[in-house]
Amino acid sequence: MLICVTALGSGLDAQIDPAFGRAKHFAFVDPQTLAYESVENAPGAHGAGVQAAQLVADRRVAAVVTGNVGPNAFQGLAAAGIAVYVGATGSVRDAIRAYQSGLLRQAEAPSSRRHGGGA
């Protein structure tokens, strides 16, 4: 099982990027082994949330861990059957621990507004 964590850089010690759609990097992590792959996110001027959701869905992850997720990204992730957990802070490693411990809130709706609100 893989989960995707939004990050400001590559590696498990990179800080969480609080915005899903415009996150600098996505860390695709096996939470059991901590094996990971970091992929740079290159959102376009428009539709960043949709593009990011598609990139993540193509990796067949079980969950996304981030600070916030906007409406378009949330809709795309939900349609792909991907659970979204919000409120992550600290490093990617911290976020994985919080996910495993059940400390993050599973989003039932977008946690931010479109454009500039953390989408």
C-alpha positions in Angstrom: 0.0 0.0 0.0 1.2 3.5 -0.9 0.2 6.8 0.6 1.0 10.2 -0.9 2.3 13.0 1.3 2.6 16.6 0.1 6.1 18.0 0.7 8.2 21.1 0.1 11.2 19.0 -1.0 12.3 15.5 -1.5 13.0 13.0 1.3 11.3 11.8 4.5 12.7 14.8 6.4 11.2 17.4 4.0 8.5 19.6 5.5 4.8 19.2 4.7 3.6 21.4 1.9 0.2 22.6 3.2 -1.4 22.8 -0.2 -2.2 19.7 -2.2 -2.7 21.0 -5.7 0.3 23.3 -5.8 2.5 21.2 -3.6 6.2 21.3 -4.6 6.6 17.5 -4.3 4.7 14.4 -3.7 6.3 11.7 -1.5 4.9 8.3 -2.4 5.5 6.3 0.8 5.0 2.7 1.9 4.1 3.4 5.5 5.2 -0.1 6.7 8.8 0.1 5.3 9.2 3.9 4.8 10.4 3.2 1.2 9.5 6.2 -0.8 9.8 7.9 -4.1 9.7 11.7 -4.4 8.1 13.2 -7.5 8.2 16.9 -8.3 4.7 18.4 -8.9 4.6 20.9 -11.8 1.1 22.3 -11.8 -0.1 24.4 -14.7 -1.5 27.9 -14.4 -5.1 26.5 -14.2 -6.4 23.2 -13.0 -3.6 22.5 -10.5 -5.8 20.5 -8.2 -7.2 18.3 -11.0 -3.8 17.7 -12.5 -2.3 16.8 -9.1 -5.3 14.5 -8.3 -4.7 12.7 -11.6 -1.0 12.3 -11.0 -1.7 10.8 -7.6 -4.5 8.6 -8.8 -2.2 7.2 -11.6 0.1 5.9 -8.8 -2.8 3.9 -7.2 -2.3 5.3 -3.7 -4.7 4.4 -0.9 -4.6 7.8 0.8 -3.3 11.4 0.5 -1.9 13.1 3.6 -1.7 16.9 3.3 -2.4 20.2 5.1 -5.4 21.2 3.0 -7.2 20.1 -0.2 -9.4 22.2 -2.4 -12.7 21.3 -4.1 -11.5 20.2 -7.5 -8.7 18.1 -6.1 -10.9 16.6 -3.5 -13.5 15.7 -6.1 -10.9 14.0 -8.3 -9.4 12.1 -5.4 -12.8 11.0 -4.1 -13.8 9.8 -7.6 -10.6 7.7 -7.6 -11.4 6.1 -4.3 -8.5 7.8 -2.5 -9.0 8.8 1.2 -7.8 12.3 2.0 -6.3 13.2 5.4 -5.8 16.8 6.3 -4.1 18.8 9.0 -0.6 17.3 8.6 2.3 19.3 9.8 6.0 18.8 10.4 8.0 16.5 8.1 6.9 13.7 5.8 8.1 11.3 8.5 6.0 13.1 11.1 3.0 12.9 8.8 3.4 9.2 8.3 3.5 8.6 12.0 0.4 10.7 12.5 -1.4 8.8 9.8 -0.4 5.4 11.3 -1.5 6.6 14.8 -4.9 7.9 13.6 -4.1 11.4 14.6 -5.1 13.0 11.2 -8.7 13.9 10.3 -10.1 12.2 7.2 -11.7 14.9 5.0 -15.3 14.4 4.1 -15.2 17.6 2.0 -12.7 20.1 0.7 -10.8 21.8 3.6 -10.0 25.0 1.6 -11.4 27.1 -1.1 -10.3 27.3 -4.7 -7.1 29.2 -5.8 -4.9 30.5 -3.1 -6.8 28.8 -0.3 -4.6 25.7 -0.2 -6.1 23.9 -3.2 
